[in-house]
Structure formats: structure tokens, C-alpha cells
Amino acid sequence: MTAGLLALGLAAMLALILILAFPSILQNFWRIIGGTLILVLGLTLFALLVIAIFDIDVEPFLRKTSVMLTGNRVVDFYAIFPSQDRVVEVDYVDTDSDDQKEWVVFYQFDLTDGRSPYAGAVYDYDRGDPPLVFPYQLLPPDRDYLSEGEVRLELTDIVQVGEAQPGPELMVYGQVPASEEAGGTINTDLNIFRHIPNSFAWELPRDEPRRYQVIGAFRGDGGVTFDPDTKNVTVLNREDYDRSQIAVRSVYAIDNNRGTYMSVADPLQLSAPISSEVIFASGMPSDVLETPYPEKLVLGFYETLPVEDPTVHPRAFLTGEALIQYDSNNLTYFGFGDVSGNWSDVEEMTVTQLSYAPDTERIDPSVTYMGTDPRLQTVGVAFVARVGRTNTSTPEPIQWVTTVVNGKWRIDHRLE
């Protein structure tokens, strides 16, 4: 940056010296090319203005120009699809470690005015004389699509087992715009493909079995992230708890012995996650005690238990019988099993299940609802925790009855 500014300053000084020392030369130079330069600049600005006003897509023109300038020596994948609007991205990278680059083409299908699904294929020319350009599909399980949002390709070497020649895996991310407040994008899909030769070099190319086999297929409306250090994939799903901004966070680990995230029993299904918990999708809100959703209140109570100095004290979530049992240090009443200790001994807490019925409760409707406004609702919760040196978990979900006190939800008692 500094070197660039210095060079720019020196060039400006040199130009100033030439202008002061040789004014006549400058005048003659300007007389010769000045008019032409102004004309070219004016036409360029006019063309840019027209393109901007009428929102003209110049990309097809640029592609055709590049094909003509190279004497038709480039492959225009946009032109070979039935509709040129289908192709959205072409990456030219080495996907199979043969020291030759392949074309990774991402395109849309079932085109609509909304979000159209994305698919992908790797076009390779490693067979035949003359060589044949052959497409190998990037196909998720059950012929699913890669994404409904924009796609992004990354090459990352995450599998070493059983490789005759080390090479990277193809990680295809799908991303959509994040909320207006957060800005940017969020990864909602991640499909990981591993190159596995499916035929001999002297055979004609084929794509059955798949040459690029899927070893991981993840989708989460709350986000999908990959940790390059642990190779773990974390998926956040809000589908079951969308009204209260609660999500299930699941972490998946690769099976290094098999080089895949997929199940041993069914290679089209993911293996079970190594951990799964119910969390606030964006952290517990500071005004959680004011929430209109009782399930949010129950989750907030259990999340604050292991916190040394919580912003909201666990006691504030309770009323009635639950408050009496809390003040009595009755951990068993709250689902901790037969453990000894008090609330300060709770060191870890992971909520594994959270259930609620926003429309109908298994309580007499005459006391459950007053008009369309509920006054009692049940929330089920299950968890694993550590109290001192003892690991404990709920043998089955606890059913909490929540009630409205002074217009605010509170946890009242267990439903036996």
C-alpha cells in the first residue's frame, strides 16, 4: 500500500516537471490526441450510462466476444444448455488431482420467479483420442438439489483414507441472504463430494456408479458451518421452533475409517450426530421474562442454571409449587434424578428435547383458554447435565405446566 502511494506520488511529480519544463511539447501532444481522447471518453461514458439506465446484461456479449477472439477455442457452457439463463457459475479447477483443470458448472432447473433449485456437474476431458468432454453429476442423496440460494465451491482435503492419489473434496455451499439486521449471507446447505474413480483409463467415461460420490449432505435453515480443524459440521435448524426463535444444533463428525459422514447401514443417510441440543438461535434475549412463548421461558430457566452470575436469576422464571421446590434445593423435582447437592453444583446443562403444543393442551379447555388467549400451557423438556462429579439426565421428558402471572408466563408445577 505504501509503495503504491509512493510510486503514484513520484509519477505525479514527474508529470508536473514535464508540464513546467516543456509546455510547448504538451500543447502539441494535446492538439494531436486531445480531441480523439475526449471523443473516446465521451462515447464510453455514454455507453455506460445507457447500460445502467436500461439495465442491459452485457455478459452474453462479452462471452461471445471472448469466443470469437480465441478462434472458438473455449467452451461456452452457457450456450450448450437449453436456456442460457440456467447456467449461473462456471469454475475452472482441478477436481480430481490429475494436474488438469475441469469445468465445474452450476445451473438452475425448474425455473420460477422465486428461488429455483441449483444442480451441478463436473465436465472432464480425460478420456478418448480425441478427448471427450463428459459431465459427471454432483448429485446429493435422493436426487436432491444442491441449494435454493446461490452456490459456492471450495476444495478442501478432508479425507485421506483409501486414496491412491491425495486430492481435495468438493464442498458445495448453498447460501441465502441473512436477515436485514445481520446483513451478508448464511450457509443453508453443504454437500461434500469425494472423487472416486469408477472406471479404467481405457474405458469410455460413465457416471454410474457416481464418480463424485456424496460423503456428506447437510441442510439447516439456521445455518451450516464446517470446522476445518475438527472436520465437524454444525447444523442449526429452526423448523420445529420457528415461532420462538429456538433451534436444534446438531454436530456431525466424519468417520475417518470410511472417509464419510454417511451411515454404515444406509449410505444415503447421515450418521447420527455426535451431539444435539436445543438452544436459542440468536442467544437468550435479555427480556426473556416478558416472552409470550412459554417454551422460551422453560429453555431460559434451564440455560441459566449452570451460569455463575446470570443476567436473569433462575428463580425469576418460577412461581407456585416450582418456586417452593427451587428454594428447597430439590434438584430431583426439576429432573436431575437422585443426586445430592444444591443449585451451585450444577456445572453443565444441555437441553436435548423441548416440546410444546401451541394450539391445544391436554388440560381442560375451560381452564386452558380464556377466549383465544391461553392461560395455561404445558412444555416438555429433557436434558443431560453434570452436578458436581455426577452426570445425570432425565429418564423421560418432564412436563411443566406454565401459567400467566400478572400478564407474564411463569413455570408453575410439574404435570405428573
VMD Tcl script that draws the C-alpha trace (Angstrom):
set ca {
  {0.00 0.00 0.00}
  {2.77 2.48 0.99}
  {4.89 1.51 -2.03}
  {1.92 2.07 -4.33}
  {1.26 5.53 -2.93}
  {4.97 6.40 -3.25}
  {5.03 5.31 -6.90}
  {1.87 7.32 -7.59}
  {3.43 10.39 -5.96}
  {6.63 10.06 -7.98}
  {4.64 9.71 -11.21}
  {2.64 12.83 -10.38}
  {5.82 14.79 -9.62}
  {7.39 13.65 -12.91}
  {4.30 14.68 -14.85}
  {4.34 18.12 -13.17}
  {8.02 18.61 -14.01}
  {7.41 17.71 -17.67}
  {4.48 20.15 -17.87}
  {6.51 23.01 -16.37}
  {9.67 22.27 -18.35}
  {8.17 21.54 -21.75}
  {4.86 23.39 -22.09}
  {5.08 23.56 -25.89}
  {5.50 19.78 -26.20}
  {2.44 19.27 -24.02}
  {0.40 21.67 -26.14}
  {1.35 19.87 -29.36}
  {0.60 16.47 -27.80}
  {-2.82 17.63 -26.63}
  {-3.58 19.16 -30.05}
  {-2.88 15.81 -31.74}
  {-4.68 13.33 -29.43}
  {-6.80 15.52 -27.18}
  {-9.84 15.55 -29.44}
  {-9.72 11.80 -30.02}
  {-9.30 11.12 -26.30}
  {-12.27 13.29 -25.41}
  {-14.40 11.56 -28.08}
  {-13.49 8.06 -26.85}
  {-14.06 9.03 -23.24}
  {-17.40 10.60 -24.09}
  {-18.61 7.55 -26.04}
  {-17.50 5.26 -23.21}
  {-19.38 7.28 -20.59}
  {-22.46 7.41 -22.83}
  {-22.37 3.62 -23.30}
  {-22.04 3.02 -19.56}
  {-24.94 5.38 -18.92}
  {-27.17 3.53 -21.40}
  {-26.23 0.16 -19.87}
  {-27.05 1.44 -16.38}
  {-30.34 3.12 -17.33}
  {-31.76 0.20 -19.33}
  {-30.16 -2.48 -17.09}
  {-28.55 -4.20 -20.09}
  {-26.86 -7.56 -19.42}
  {-23.52 -7.32 -21.23}
  {-22.29 -10.74 -20.07}
  {-23.60 -12.68 -23.12}
  {-21.91 -10.16 -25.44}
  {-18.62 -10.48 -23.52}
  {-18.80 -14.28 -23.72}
  {-19.44 -14.26 -27.47}
  {-16.64 -11.75 -27.96}
  {-14.17 -13.89 -25.99}
  {-15.15 -16.99 -28.01}
  {-14.57 -15.12 -31.28}
  {-11.28 -13.60 -30.13}
  {-9.95 -17.05 -29.19}
  {-10.97 -18.56 -32.50}
  {-13.65 -20.75 -30.91}
  {-11.03 -22.43 -28.73}
  {-13.00 -22.06 -25.49}
  {-16.07 -23.98 -24.30}
  {-19.09 -21.78 -23.66}
  {-21.19 -23.83 -21.24}
  {-23.82 -21.12 -21.20}
  {-24.54 -21.86 -24.87}
  {-24.93 -25.65 -24.60}
  {-27.81 -25.58 -22.12}
  {-31.37 -25.32 -23.47}
  {-31.76 -21.91 -21.83}
  {-28.70 -19.75 -21.31}
  {-30.37 -18.34 -18.19}
  {-29.88 -21.70 -16.47}
  {-26.09 -21.57 -16.04}
  {-25.13 -19.40 -13.07}
  {-21.45 -20.19 -12.48}
  {-18.52 -21.98 -14.11}
  {-15.37 -22.76 -12.09}
  {-12.20 -23.96 -13.80}
  {-10.29 -26.02 -11.20}
  {-8.55 -29.36 -10.76}
  {-11.17 -31.53 -9.03}
  {-9.52 -34.97 -9.36}
  {-5.80 -34.22 -8.81}
  {-4.76 -35.22 -12.33}
  {-2.92 -31.91 -12.92}
  {-5.60 -30.93 -15.43}
  {-8.38 -28.49 -14.68}
  {-12.01 -29.42 -15.06}
  {-15.08 -27.25 -15.54}
  {-17.49 -27.26 -12.58}
  {-20.80 -25.96 -13.90}
  {-23.64 -24.90 -11.62}
  {-27.03 -24.38 -13.18}
  {-30.66 -23.95 -12.21}
  {-33.65 -26.06 -13.19}
  {-37.43 -25.91 -12.71}
  {-37.09 -22.18 -13.29}
  {-39.57 -19.99 -11.43}
  {-39.89 -16.36 -10.48}
  {-38.91 -17.31 -6.93}
  {-35.97 -19.41 -5.78}
  {-35.11 -22.04 -8.37}
  {-33.12 -25.11 -7.27}
  {-29.45 -25.48 -8.20}
  {-27.65 -28.50 -9.63}
  {-24.05 -29.09 -10.63}
  {-21.77 -31.20 -12.81}
  {-18.04 -31.62 -13.41}
  {-17.09 -31.61 -17.09}
  {-13.88 -33.60 -17.66}
  {-11.92 -34.43 -20.83}
  {-9.64 -37.19 -19.56}
  {-10.85 -39.96 -21.92}
  {-10.58 -40.69 -25.60}
  {-8.44 -39.59 -28.55}
  {-9.63 -37.03 -29.45}
  {-10.75 -36.35 -25.86}
  {-14.41 -36.46 -24.94}
  {-15.87 -33.75 -22.66}
  {-18.07 -35.74 -20.28}
  {-20.32 -34.49 -17.44}
  {-20.14 -36.13 -14.02}
  {-23.07 -35.06 -11.84}
  {-22.75 -33.60 -8.35}
  {-25.84 -35.29 -7.01}
  {-26.96 -35.27 -3.34}
  {-28.88 -38.26 -1.91}
  {-32.39 -38.90 -3.23}
  {-31.58 -36.73 -6.28}
  {-31.98 -33.66 -4.09}
  {-30.92 -30.19 -5.21}
  {-27.73 -28.51 -4.02}
  {-29.35 -25.29 -2.86}
  {-32.20 -22.86 -3.37}
  {-29.82 -19.93 -2.99}
  {-26.50 -19.07 -4.59}
  {-23.82 -21.77 -4.66}
  {-20.15 -21.53 -3.77}
  {-17.42 -24.12 -4.43}
  {-14.48 -24.81 -2.14}
  {-11.80 -27.50 -2.49}
  {-10.71 -28.89 0.88}
  {-8.76 -32.07 1.58}
  {-10.64 -33.66 4.47}
  {-10.30 -37.38 3.61}
  {-7.03 -39.28 3.35}
  {-8.17 -42.89 3.82}
  {-8.13 -45.16 0.77}
  {-6.77 -42.57 -1.65}
  {-4.38 -43.75 -4.35}
  {-3.63 -40.12 -5.07}
  {-4.36 -37.48 -2.42}
  {-6.81 -34.85 -3.55}
  {-9.34 -32.38 -2.23}
  {-13.04 -32.92 -1.69}
  {-15.58 -30.69 -3.41}
  {-17.53 -28.70 -0.85}
  {-20.58 -27.07 -2.40}
  {-22.18 -24.46 -0.17}
  {-25.65 -23.06 -0.70}
  {-26.24 -19.61 0.73}
  {-29.10 -17.16 1.05}
  {-29.21 -13.56 2.28}
  {-29.23 -13.25 6.06}
  {-31.65 -11.01 7.92}
  {-31.61 -7.30 7.19}
  {-30.23 -6.67 10.66}
  {-27.36 -9.15 10.32}
  {-26.60 -8.47 6.66}
  {-24.39 -10.68 4.49}
  {-25.31 -14.29 3.70}
  {-25.90 -17.50 5.61}
  {-24.90 -21.01 4.50}
  {-28.03 -23.18 4.50}
  {-26.62 -26.15 2.57}
  {-23.35 -28.06 2.40}
  {-22.83 -31.05 0.12}
  {-19.42 -32.72 0.17}
  {-18.29 -34.85 -2.77}
  {-15.29 -37.14 -2.98}
  {-13.68 -38.13 -6.27}
  {-13.56 -41.91 -6.59}
  {-12.50 -43.40 -9.98}
  {-15.32 -45.54 -11.36}
  {-13.69 -46.98 -14.49}
  {-10.34 -47.76 -16.07}
  {-8.46 -45.19 -18.11}
  {-9.02 -47.08 -21.39}
  {-12.79 -47.36 -20.88}
  {-15.39 -44.91 -22.06}
  {-16.45 -42.45 -19.38}
  {-19.56 -43.22 -17.34}
  {-21.23 -41.86 -14.25}
  {-22.66 -44.99 -12.71}
  {-21.57 -45.54 -10.02}
  {-21.08 -41.85 -9.36}
  {-17.55 -40.65 -9.98}
  {-18.10 -37.86 -7.44}
  {-19.73 -39.59 -4.50}
  {-21.50 -37.62 -1.81}
  {-19.94 -38.16 1.62}
  {-21.96 -35.52 3.46}
  {-25.25 -33.73 2.80}
  {-26.32 -31.08 5.30}
  {-29.16 -28.58 5.32}
  {-30.11 -26.17 8.07}
  {-32.37 -23.14 7.82}
  {-30.45 -21.58 10.71}
  {-27.02 -22.18 9.17}
  {-24.42 -24.84 8.31}
  {-20.76 -24.43 9.30}
  {-17.65 -26.56 8.74}
  {-14.75 -26.59 11.19}
  {-11.52 -27.23 9.23}
  {-9.65 -28.21 12.42}
  {-12.04 -30.88 13.71}
  {-13.79 -31.53 10.37}
  {-17.07 -31.34 12.29}
  {-20.15 -29.93 10.60}
  {-22.62 -27.99 12.73}
  {-26.22 -27.68 11.55}
  {-28.74 -25.25 13.02}
  {-32.41 -25.97 12.34}
  {-35.28 -23.74 13.39}
  {-38.02 -25.62 11.58}
  {-39.74 -27.10 14.66}
  {-39.37 -23.99 16.83}
  {-39.57 -21.16 14.35}
  {-42.17 -19.09 16.19}
  {-39.91 -18.68 19.24}
  {-36.51 -18.37 17.51}
  {-35.35 -21.62 19.11}
  {-33.19 -24.03 17.14}
  {-31.74 -27.52 17.30}
  {-27.97 -27.50 16.97}
  {-26.56 -30.82 15.75}
  {-22.87 -31.61 15.30}
  {-21.75 -34.29 12.83}
  {-18.31 -35.92 12.76}
  {-16.62 -37.66 9.86}
  {-15.90 -41.38 10.10}
  {-12.16 -41.28 9.36}
  {-12.01 -45.04 8.82}
  {-14.56 -44.87 5.99}
  {-13.98 -41.29 4.88}
  {-17.63 -40.22 5.06}
  {-20.29 -38.60 7.21}
  {-22.91 -41.04 5.92}
  {-24.34 -44.00 7.79}
  {-22.87 -47.51 7.63}
  {-26.35 -49.02 7.31}
  {-27.55 -46.57 4.66}
  {-25.03 -44.55 2.63}
  {-27.86 -42.21 1.57}
  {-28.49 -41.10 5.14}
  {-26.29 -39.13 7.52}
  {-24.88 -40.88 10.55}
  {-26.36 -39.81 13.86}
  {-24.92 -36.54 15.19}
  {-22.31 -36.76 17.93}
  {-24.26 -34.12 19.85}
  {-27.62 -32.43 19.60}
  {-29.10 -29.70 21.76}
  {-31.90 -27.18 21.83}
  {-30.67 -23.59 22.02}
  {-31.75 -20.03 21.41}
  {-30.95 -19.42 17.75}
  {-29.53 -15.96 18.49}
  {-28.83 -16.25 22.20}
  {-31.21 -15.84 25.12}
  {-32.98 -12.47 24.89}
  {-32.37 -10.02 27.71}
  {-36.14 -9.62 28.22}
  {-36.89 -13.35 28.19}
  {-39.21 -12.95 31.21}
  {-41.53 -10.88 29.00}
  {-41.81 -13.52 26.26}
  {-45.26 -14.57 25.01}
  {-43.92 -18.10 24.38}
  {-43.75 -20.41 27.42}
  {-41.30 -22.79 25.72}
  {-38.83 -19.92 25.56}
  {-39.24 -19.38 29.29}
  {-38.56 -23.05 30.10}
  {-35.42 -23.11 27.95}
  {-34.21 -19.87 29.54}
  {-34.63 -21.32 33.04}
  {-32.50 -24.39 32.32}
  {-29.85 -22.42 30.43}
  {-29.29 -20.11 33.41}
  {-28.86 -22.91 35.99}
  {-25.11 -23.57 35.39}
  {-24.29 -19.87 34.91}
  {-22.39 -18.43 37.85}
  {-23.77 -14.90 37.58}
  {-26.71 -14.95 35.14}
  {-28.32 -11.76 33.91}
  {-31.67 -13.32 34.83}
  {-31.77 -15.39 38.02}
  {-33.36 -18.86 37.64}
  {-35.73 -18.07 40.50}
  {-37.34 -15.30 38.41}
  {-38.72 -17.88 35.95}
  {-40.77 -19.68 38.62}
  {-43.98 -19.38 40.59}
  {-46.18 -21.60 42.75}
  {-45.01 -25.12 43.54}
  {-41.94 -24.83 41.28}
  {-40.69 -21.81 43.22}
  {-41.17 -23.59 46.55}
  {-39.22 -26.63 45.35}
  {-36.44 -24.45 43.93}
  {-36.00 -22.63 47.24}
  {-35.81 -26.04 48.93}
  {-32.88 -27.09 46.67}
  {-34.99 -30.02 45.39}
  {-32.99 -30.81 42.27}
  {-34.86 -34.11 41.79}
  {-38.13 -32.22 41.30}
  {-36.56 -30.42 38.32}
  {-35.43 -33.63 36.62}
  {-31.90 -34.14 37.94}
  {-32.55 -37.64 39.20}
  {-31.31 -38.92 42.54}
  {-28.37 -36.58 43.02}
  {-27.18 -34.73 46.09}
  {-26.14 -31.10 46.01}
  {-27.55 -27.66 45.54}
  {-28.01 -25.29 42.62}
  {-24.43 -24.02 42.75}
  {-23.25 -27.59 41.97}
  {-24.91 -27.58 38.53}
  {-21.93 -27.13 36.18}
  {-23.16 -28.25 32.77}
  {-26.55 -28.28 31.12}
  {-27.63 -29.43 27.64}
  {-31.29 -29.39 26.72}
  {-31.86 -32.28 24.32}
  {-35.62 -32.05 23.80}
  {-38.18 -29.29 24.00}
  {-41.82 -29.80 23.07}
  {-44.93 -27.69 23.28}
  {-48.42 -27.58 21.85}
  {-49.22 -24.03 20.80}
  {-52.79 -24.83 19.78}
  {-54.17 -27.49 22.07}
  {-53.12 -28.57 25.57}
  {-54.03 -31.74 27.42}
  {-55.79 -29.71 30.07}
  {-59.48 -28.93 30.45}
  {-60.15 -26.27 27.80}
  {-62.24 -24.34 30.28}
  {-59.13 -23.57 32.35}
  {-56.63 -23.64 29.49}
  {-58.15 -20.93 27.37}
  {-59.93 -17.72 28.05}
  {-61.20 -16.83 24.61}
  {-58.28 -17.20 22.19}
  {-55.68 -16.25 24.81}
  {-54.14 -19.24 26.65}
  {-53.60 -19.02 30.40}
  {-52.08 -22.48 30.97}
  {-49.77 -24.42 28.68}
  {-47.54 -27.47 29.06}
  {-43.93 -27.58 27.92}
  {-41.93 -30.81 27.82}
  {-38.19 -30.75 28.39}
  {-35.37 -33.31 28.58}
  {-31.69 -32.69 29.28}
  {-28.32 -34.04 30.27}
  {-26.31 -32.29 32.97}
  {-23.43 -32.56 35.38}
  {-23.90 -31.87 39.08}
  {-20.52 -31.80 40.77}
  {-18.88 -35.04 39.62}
  {-22.17 -36.75 38.78}
  {-23.56 -36.97 35.27}
  {-27.33 -37.11 35.15}
  {-30.15 -36.98 32.65}
  {-33.92 -37.01 32.57}
  {-35.18 -40.59 32.11}
  {-38.12 -39.12 30.19}
  {-39.19 -35.56 29.36}
  {-40.60 -33.51 32.21}
  {-43.95 -31.89 31.55}
  {-44.07 -28.41 33.03}
  {-47.31 -26.53 33.45}
  {-46.75 -22.84 32.78}
  {-49.20 -20.16 33.77}
  {-49.69 -16.43 33.37}
  {-48.89 -14.30 36.41}
  {-49.53 -10.57 36.13}
  {-49.58 -10.92 32.36}
  {-46.29 -12.85 32.14}
  {-45.57 -16.57 31.72}
  {-44.03 -18.44 34.65}
  {-43.21 -22.11 35.35}
  {-45.76 -23.30 37.92}
  {-45.58 -27.06 38.56}
  {-44.79 -30.46 37.11}
  {-47.53 -32.44 35.41}
  {-47.32 -35.91 36.94}
}
mol new
graphics top color blue
foreach p $ca { graphics top sphere $p radius 0.5 }
foreach p [lrange $ca 0 end-1] q [lrange $ca 1 end] { graphics top cylinder $p $q radius 0.2 }
display resetview
